[in-house]
Amino acid sequence: MTPSAGTILVASADRLFAEAAAHFIERRTGRATMTEGDGVRALMAVVRLEPSAVLVLGGLTRLPTDAFARRLRARWPSIQLVVLGSTGPHEPGWLPENADSDAVLAALAASPTETRSSLGVLRPDDVALLQTLTKRERRVLVLLGQGLDFREIAGGLSISEHTMRTHLQNLYRKLNVHSRLEIIRLAAQHGLLDTAGNETE
C-alpha cells in the first residue's frame, strides 16, 4: 500500500485539540486530515489509510506516545512522524510544546529522511558554532526555540522587527541552518529550551 497522497493523521487524547489542529492544517496546506485519540486505534487507522504524515499532539490513550512512535517508525519508516508537546526524547520530529505553527507545518512537510539527516543528528561542530553567538543572538535563539514570533521577541527585547530579522539572518549564517525549524531543533538538542529561564542579557 502506498501512502495516501497528502493525508495527515492527527492523534491526540484531547479530541477538541486534535480537531482544531486538523482544521488548521487543512486550511493552511489543503491536505486532507483525519483524527484519532486512542493510540491503538491510531495505529489501526495507519494500517487502513497509511497516511503520508502523522502528527501526535501530547499524549494518547491506551498507548504511550513513545511506544506509538517506535511502532510507527518500525513498521512505516516512509511515513513522516511529528510529535508535539511530549516529554519524550529529543529525536527527529519531536518538537517542544511551544513550537509555533510554522515549525509544525515545516516538520510535516519534510520527509523522514530529510528530518533524520538534517535535524536528528548532532553535528560535531554545533557547540563551536553556538560559541560564536553574541549574548543577544543566543537570547533570540532561545526565544525562537520557545515558539515566540518576530513581534513578540522584538517587543520582549525592546528592538525593532528589522533588528530582529537581522539577528535571525545572523543565526542562519553562524549556525549554518536554513529554517526556524532547524534552529528550534538545535536549541532543543543542546538543552537551551530547558535553561531559558537562566538566560541573561
C-alpha positions in Angstrom: 0.0 0.0 0.0 1.3 3.5 -0.9 0.8 6.4 1.5 -2.5 8.4 0.8 -1.3 11.5 -1.1 -1.1 14.4 1.3 -3.2 12.9 4.1 -2.3 13.6 7.7 -3.4 11.7 10.7 -3.7 13.9 13.8 -3.6 11.9 17.0 -4.3 13.3 20.5 -6.2 12.3 23.6 -7.6 15.8 23.5 -10.2 15.4 20.8 -11.1 19.1 20.5 -7.4 20.0 20.2 -6.9 17.3 17.5 -10.0 18.5 15.5 -8.9 22.2 15.8 -5.4 21.2 14.6 -6.7 19.2 11.8 -8.9 22.0 10.6 -6.0 24.4 10.8 -3.7 22.1 8.8 -6.4 21.6 6.1 -6.9 25.4 5.8 -3.2 26.2 5.7 -2.0 23.3 3.5 -5.0 22.0 1.6 -4.1 18.5 2.7 -6.8 16.1 3.9 -6.7 15.1 7.6 -8.3 12.6 10.0 -8.2 12.5 13.8 -7.9 9.8 16.4 -7.5 10.0 20.2 -6.6 6.4 21.1 -3.1 5.1 20.4 -4.2 1.6 19.4 -6.9 2.9 17.1 -4.5 5.4 15.7 -2.2 2.5 14.7 -5.1 0.7 13.2 -6.0 3.9 11.2 -2.5 3.9 9.9 -2.9 0.3 8.7 -6.1 1.2 6.9 -5.1 4.6 5.5 -1.2 4.7 5.6 -1.1 8.5 5.5 1.9 10.5 4.4 2.3 12.0 7.8 1.2 11.6 11.4 1.0 14.4 14.0 0.8 13.5 17.6 -0.3 16.2 20.0 0.7 15.4 23.6 -0.5 12.0 25.0 -2.6 9.2 23.6 -5.0 6.9 25.5 -4.1 3.2 25.9 -0.6 3.6 24.3 2.2 5.9 25.4 3.4 8.3 22.8 6.9 7.0 22.7 5.7 3.4 22.2 3.3 4.6 19.5 6.3 6.4 17.8 8.5 3.3 18.0 5.9 1.1 16.4 5.1 3.6 13.7 8.7 4.1 12.7 9.5 0.4 12.8 6.6 -0.6 10.5 6.2 2.5 8.3 9.6 4.3 8.1 8.3 6.2 5.0 5.6 8.0 7.0 6.7 11.3 8.5 6.1 11.4 12.2 5.9 14.7 14.2 5.3 14.7 17.9 4.4 18.0 19.6 4.3 18.7 23.4 5.7 15.3 24.6 8.2 14.8 27.3 9.9 12.1 25.2 13.5 12.1 23.9 14.9 14.7 21.6 14.5 12.7 18.4 13.9 13.7 14.8 10.3 15.0 14.5 9.9 15.7 18.3 9.1 19.3 18.9 8.7 21.3 22.1 5.2 22.0 23.3 5.5 25.7 22.5 6.8 25.2 18.9 5.0 27.6 16.6 2.6 26.5 13.8 5.2 27.3 11.1 7.6 24.8 12.7 4.9 22.1 12.9 3.9 22.6 9.3 7.5 22.6 8.2 8.1 19.3 10.0 5.0 17.7 8.5 6.1 18.8 5.0 9.6 17.3 5.4 10.4 13.7 4.5 11.5 11.2 7.2 14.9 11.0 5.5 15.3 14.8 5.5 14.3 15.0 9.1 16.7 12.4 10.3 19.6 13.7 8.2 19.3 17.4 8.8 17.5 17.7 12.2 18.1 14.5 14.1 21.8 14.2 14.2 24.1 16.4 16.2 26.8 17.9 14.0 30.3 17.7 15.6 30.8 21.5 15.2 27.4 22.6 16.7 28.9 23.5 20.1 31.7 25.5 18.4 29.1 27.3 16.3 27.0 28.1 19.3 30.0 29.7 20.9 30.3 32.2 18.1 26.9 33.8 19.0 26.6 37.0 20.9 24.6 37.1 24.1 21.8 38.8 22.3 21.8 36.3 19.4 21.8 33.5 22.0 18.8 35.1 23.7 17.0 35.3 20.3 17.8 31.6 19.7 16.3 30.6 23.0 13.1 32.7 22.4 12.7 31.2 18.9 13.0 27.8 20.4 10.2 28.7 22.8 8.0 29.3 19.8 7.7 33.1 20.1 7.1 35.0 16.8 9.1 38.0 15.5 6.8 40.6 17.1 6.8 39.0 20.5 10.6 38.7 20.5 11.2 42.2 19.3 8.8 43.6 21.9 10.4 41.5 24.7 13.9 42.6 23.8 12.8 46.2 23.0 14.2 46.1 19.5 12.7 46.7 16.1 11.4 43.9 13.9 14.1 44.9 11.4 16.7 44.4 14.0 15.1 41.0 14.9 15.3 39.9 11.3 19.0 40.9 11.3 19.6 38.7 14.3 17.7 35.8 12.6 19.9 36.2 9.5 23.0 36.2 11.7 21.8 33.0 13.4 21.2 31.3 10.0 24.7 32.3 8.8 26.6 31.5 12.0 24.8 28.2 12.7 24.7 27.1 9.1 20.9 26.4 9.2 18.2 27.4 6.8 14.9 27.4 8.7 13.4 28.2 12.1 12.7 24.5 12.5 16.4 23.7 12.3 17.0 26.5 14.9 14.4 25.0 17.2 15.8 21.6 16.9 19.4 22.8 17.6 18.2 24.7 20.7 16.4 21.6 22.0 19.3 19.3 21.3 21.7 21.4 23.4 19.3 22.0 26.3 18.7 25.7 25.6 14.9 25.4 26.0 15.3 23.8 29.4 17.7 26.6 30.6 15.8 29.5 29.0 14.9 31.0 32.4 18.6 31.3 33.3 19.5 33.2 30.1 20.5 36.8 30.8 21.3 39.7 28.5 
